[in-house]
């Protein structure tokens, strides 16, 4: 990497499709929508197998994804310990967070960042950043209301952007939230990668949405869906049609792992090329043209961020 273009060419992302069975994991008559012990053991065995596969791979992923509601809260410390040995960032969907006093649930994800991530040796500990789902899916909300006693959903109204320095910036969303048009506009011009953690059976809608958002937000878009329904997908706004789908997986009740390389340096060059920023990183014709107003919006938002920092 040169000083003029400090970004890596690609970032390797490990996708894990676990196969949590919703009819077994969350029972209506339970004391709350918490993952059953049997599914806890089942999904943890899958996660361990996937992480071992990544360790044995010649090129370990620098970032790992797990689907919505896939990591039991009983396994967070164990997951952090294994992840530290891999020295990879992880964006994972975790089981419901329950407030028994008010019978309120939160659907959350956690970004695990190893303390030595930018150094070339394993980490003992990780920093954890929690983010929540804003809107419950209609069926998700219905199941919470059908429980005895009834539970209600508490959303997280924040939108999160993470700066991974030479690996680019990324946004996160949990399943149904990706249907929120305003959220997508907030990410436009701000990220190189958008990671969506899903537990979704409407695969065709999500595939169409992924291809559309990759163009309108102009970024790499990764949908990490549960293997119970299948349908994880990775798309990038390349100019040539055969290059745009970097990974796709079909078939229900299939546990699988895959490592995919997402473009970073060339994509950032394409995102900035109208602003007279150094273009030594890639071919300006490698990607589709950004959508109308992309550069103006990106520049305006960056100015607002800089102004906020100066005032702070």
N, C-alpha and C positions, 0 to 999 in steps of 0.2 A: 504494500500500500504506500502511496505517495502522500506527502503533506497536503497537496492540492486536492486529492480525493481520498479521504481517510476511511472509506467504506470497503468492506469485504466484497468479493465478487458474488458470493452466495452465502446463505445461512442454511445449514442442514436442520430440518425439522422432523422429529420423530412423532408419528401419529399412532396412537393406540386405540383400537376399537374393542372395548369391553362389551360383555353381553349380559348386563343385568336384566333380569326378568321382572317387569313391573308388577305382575300378578303375584309374584312370590316376595318381592322386596318390600312392598309397602301395603300392608293389610288394612282394610277399612276399620276393623274392630280393635286395632292396636291402640296403645295409649297415645300414639302420635305417629305421623308419617316418617318413621325412622327405619332405615334399612334392616331387614331381618338378619339374624345371625348366619343363616345358611347362605344368603346372597353376599353377605360381608365376606365370608370365607372364600366363596366362589370368585368374586371379583378381585380380591386381593391376590389370589393365586395367579390370575391372569395378568395383573399388573406386575407381579414379581417376574413372571416368565418374559414379559415384554422388556422390562428393564435389564434382565440378564441378556436378552438378545441384543439390546443396544450396547451393552458392555462388551460383548463378544464381537460386535461389528468392527470392521477395520476403521471406520470413520464414525465416531460417536456423534449423535445429534447434539447441537448446541441448545436446542429448545425442544421440549416434549409437551404434547397435548393429550389430555384425557377428556372424554365426553362429559356432558352435563350429568350431575348426580351420580358420578361413577366411583368416586373415592370415598370409602367409609371414614367418618371422623375418628373412628377408633384406630385408624392406621396412619394418621398424619405424621406422627413422630418417626415411625418406621420408614415412611415414604421419604421424608426429609433426609434421613440418614443415608439411604441408598442413592438418592438424587445427588447428595453432596459428593459421593464417591465418583459419580459421573461428571460432576461439575457442569451441569446443564440447567438452564432456566426451565421451569415447568409452569404451564397454564392448565389448571385442572378444575373440573367440576366436582364439587364435594356434596355429600348427602345433606339433606335439609338441616338447618339450624333451628332448634325448637325453643320457643319461649313457653314453658308449661303454665306459667302464671296467667298469661293472657291468651293462651292457645293461638299463638302467632308463629308462622314459619317464614324463613328466608331461604331462598334458593341462591346459593353462592358459588363463586369460584375463588380460587386462591392462586396467586402468582408466587411461586417459590424462586427466590434468587440466591444462589450459593454465595457465601461471603467472598470466595476467591474466584468468582466467575470470570473476571478479566485477567486472571493469572493462570499460569499453566500448572496447577496442582490442585488436588481434591480439597473440598471444603468439609468442615465438621458441622457447620450450622448454615441455615438459610434464613434470609429475611422473608417474611410472609406478608403479602399485600392482598387483602380481601376485597372482592368486588361482588356486587349483587345483581340479580335479575330484576329488571324494572317492572315488567308486566308478566303475570302468569298466563300460560297458554289456557284457552277455554276449557280443555279437558282436564288440565292440571287443577284449575280452580274448582271445577265441578267435583273432582275426587276429594279435594280438601273439605268441601262443604257436605259431602255425603258421609264423612267420618262421624263416628259417635264417641265423644262429643265433636262438634264441628270445629274446624280450624280455619283461620283466615291467613291470607298472604300479605306479607309486608315487602314492598318493593324498594329498590335502591335507585334513586333518580339521578345519580351521578354518571358521567361518561368519563372513561379512563383512557389515557394515552401514556404509554411507557417508552422511555428513551433508552434503547439498548446500544447507544453509541455507534460503533462501527457496523453493527448488525441492523441498524435502522430503527425506526419507531414503529410500535404496533398498538393497535386497539383491540379491545376484547368485547364480546357480546355473548349472552347466553340465549340460545335457541330463539324463542318467540320475539325477543327484542330486536332481532335483525330485520323484522318486518316494519319497524319504526323508521319512517322516512327521515324524520328530523335527526335522529341519531346518526344515520348514514351521512347526512350533510355535515354534521359536526366533524366527522372523520375525514371529510374530503379535503385534500391538500395538507393533511397533518400526519399521515401514516404511510408506511410502505407495506405493512402487513396488517390484515384484519383477521383475527382468530375467533371463530364461532364455535362454542361448545354446545352440542345439541343432543336432545333425546327426542327425535322427530321421526314420525312414520310417513309424512307427506314428502317423499323424496323428490318427486318431480318438481314440485314448487320450489324447494330449496335449491335444486340444481339450476333452474331458470334464474332464481334470485342471485345465486352466486355469480353466474356469468354476467348478469346485468350490473351488479355492484362492483365487480372487478373493473368494469369500464367507467361507471359513473363516479365512483370514489377514486378510481385509478390507482389500484394497489393490488398486491397479492391477496387472495382471499382463500382461507382454509376453513372448511366445515368439518369438524371432528365429531361425527355422529356415533351413537351407540351401535355396536355390532348386532344388537338384538333386532334392529330394523335394517341396518346396513346403510350405505349411501354416503360415506365420507368422500370429500371432494376437495381438490386443490386447483385453483385457476389463477392465471396471471394475464395481464392485458397485452400479450405479445401481438405483433402485427400479423404473423402467419397463423392461420386457424389451427393447424396441426400442433402448434407449440403451446396453445393456451391452456389445455387441460394437462396439468403436470401429474395428476394422480386422481383416479376414481375407483371406487370399490362398491360393487353391488352384491346382494345376497344377504338374506336375513339370518340371524343367529350364528354369525361367523365372527370368531375372535381373530384379529389380525393386527399386524404391525407393519409399518412402512416408514422409511426415511426418504424425505423429499427435499430437494435443493430449491430454495426460493431465490430469485434474483434480487440483489440489493443495489450494487453500485450502478449498474446500467439503468435500473428503474429510477433511482434518484436523479441520474443525469437527465432522463426523459421528463421527470417531474419539474426540473429546474431549467430546462434548456432555453426557455424564452426570457430568462432573467440574467443572461450573460454570465452564468456560472460555468466554471471549467467543465468541458465536455470530454476530457481525456479518458473517462471511464468507459465509454461505450458508443455504439453506433446509434445515432439519433433516429434511424429508421427501424430500430429493433422492436419498438412498441407502437401500439395504436396511438393516435392523437388523443390527448386529454380532452375531456368534455368542455363545452363552452363555459367560460368564466372560471376555469380551474385555477389558472395562474393568478388572476386578480384576487380571488378569495383566499388562496394560500398566502399571498403576500400580505393581505390585510390582517389575517389572523396572526401571522408572525409578528407584525407590527404591534398588535394588541398585547401579545405575550411579552415582547420586549419592553413595552411601556409599563406593564404591570411589574416586571422585575425591577425597573428603575425606581418606581415608586416604593417598592418593598424595601 
